[in-house]
Amino acid sequence: MHSPAIYEIRVQERLDAQWASWLAPMALRHTADGETVLTGRLRDQAELHGLLMKVRDLNLLLLEVKRVEPERPHTA
């Protein structure tokens, strides 16, 4: 079993805010190029695959899926 991780999923289309609840727990943000970036903490690989199925069901062009490593505190 994989531990929770933060993911960024980039799609070519600009998604309206109305999709935010359906794509929860992901937050939506738009780029200057008109793309949408979904960012959020997912519990495991099963939740990631479920979210990717939603992207597929919306017929969105998937550009990137990236696991984002959280910042580690600096030690002195």
QUIQUICOR-V320580 format. One record per residue. RES is the residue in one letter. NEAR is the number of other ideal C-beta (glycine too) atoms within 10 Angstrom. Layout:
RES/NEAR ; RES/NEAR
This chain:
M/6 ; H/12 ; S/6 ; P/10 ; A/16 ; I/13 ; Y/19 ; E/15 ; I/23 ; R/18 ; V/18 ; Q/12 ; E/14 ; R/12 ; L/20 ; D/9 ; A/8 ; Q/7 ; W/16 ; A/13 ; S/7 ; W/11 ; L/18 ; A/10 ; P/12 ; M/21 ; A/11 ; L/17 ; R/12 ; H/12 ; T/10 ; A/5 ; D/8 ; G/9 ; E/17 ; T/21 ; V/18 ; L/23 ; T/16 ; G/17 ; R/13 ; L/20 ; R/13 ; D/13 ; Q/11 ; A/11 ; E/17 ; L/17 ; H/10 ; G/11 ; L/20 ; L/14 ; M/10 ; K/15 ; V/18 ; R/10 ; D/9 ; L/13 ; N/7 ; L/18 ; L/10 ; L/12 ; L/13 ; E/10 ; V/14 ; K/12 ; R/11 ; V/12 ; E/8 ; P/8 ; E/6 ; R/6 ; P/5 ; H/5 ; T/4 ; A/2
